[in-house]
């Protein structure tokens, strides 16, 4: 088993668990917000992702992938692997620690 798979296996549901990336993170923006709801992980850039938000330069829909693929993009998300369902964590930059957040505009689904 490679390191990425071992890290991804720490997430509730395992490496093949569904994960969503917002268009910005899909295009390379850092993952600054993580939420988990109904065992679907969302890895977001930290911007407003309410349903009213319109992406002019990207597709409107999030990209569905797996936790393993997200960990391969950014191994630092391993720090949130044990996060409880229906929670949101945010950080200001890749160098900062994850902190709880209750801003519901961060829910995508």
C-alpha positions in Angstrom: 0.0 0.0 0.0 1.4 3.4 -0.9 1.5 6.4 1.5 -1.5 8.1 -0.2 -3.7 5.1 0.2 -2.6 4.6 3.8 -3.5 8.3 4.5 -6.8 8.1 2.6 -7.8 4.9 4.5 -7.9 7.0 7.8 -11.0 8.9 6.5 -14.4 7.6 7.6 -15.6 5.4 4.7 -12.1 4.7 3.4 -10.2 5.8 0.3 -13.0 5.4 -2.2 -15.5 7.6 -0.2 -17.1 10.3 -2.3 -15.5 13.7 -2.2 -16.5 16.9 -4.0 -14.1 19.6 -5.2 -15.2 23.1 -6.0 -14.2 24.5 -9.4 -11.5 26.6 -7.8 -9.8 23.7 -6.0 -10.2 21.6 -9.1 -8.2 24.3 -10.9 -5.4 24.2 -8.3 -6.6 26.6 -5.6 -5.6 25.5 -2.1 -8.1 23.5 0.0 -9.0 25.9 2.8 -12.4 24.5 3.9 -13.5 20.9 4.5 -17.0 19.8 5.3 -18.6 16.4 5.8 -22.3 15.8 5.6 -24.0 12.4 5.2 -20.5 10.9 4.8 -19.8 13.0 1.7 -16.6 15.1 2.0 -16.4 18.5 0.4 -13.0 20.1 -0.2 -13.4 23.7 -1.0 -11.4 26.9 -1.5 -13.2 28.8 1.3 -15.3 31.1 -0.9 -19.1 31.3 -0.7 -20.5 28.2 -2.2 -24.2 28.8 -1.6 -26.5 27.8 -4.5 -26.9 31.5 -5.5 -23.2 31.8 -6.3 -22.6 31.7 -10.0 -19.3 30.5 -11.4 -18.7 32.5 -14.6 -15.3 30.9 -15.6 -16.0 27.3 -14.3 -18.6 24.7 -14.6 -21.5 25.2 -12.1 -21.3 21.7 -10.6 -18.7 20.4 -8.2 -16.4 17.6 -9.4 -17.1 14.3 -7.8 -14.0 12.3 -7.0 -12.7 10.1 -4.1 -11.0 11.0 -0.9 -7.9 9.2 -2.2 -7.6 11.5 -5.1 -8.0 14.6 -2.9 -5.2 13.3 -0.5 -3.0 12.8 -3.6 -3.6 16.5 -4.5 -3.0 17.8 -0.9 -1.8 15.3 1.8 -2.3 18.0 4.5 -6.0 17.2 4.4 -5.1 14.1 6.4 -5.4 16.3 9.5 -9.2 16.3 9.1 -9.6 12.5 8.5 -11.4 11.9 11.8 -13.8 14.9 11.5 -17.4 14.1 12.6 -20.3 14.2 10.2 -22.1 17.5 9.8 -19.0 19.6 10.6 -17.0 22.2 8.9 -13.3 23.0 9.3 -11.5 26.0 7.8 -8.0 27.4 7.7 -6.7 30.7 6.4 -3.8 29.3 4.5 -2.0 25.9 3.9 0.3 26.9 6.8 -2.5 27.4 9.3 -4.3 24.9 11.5 -7.8 23.8 10.9 -10.5 25.4 13.1 -14.2 24.7 13.4 -16.6 26.9 11.4 -20.4 27.2 11.5 -20.9 29.2 8.3 -23.6 27.3 6.5 -22.9 29.0 3.2 -20.0 26.7 3.1 -22.2 23.7 2.6 -22.4 22.8 -1.1 -24.8 19.8 -0.8 
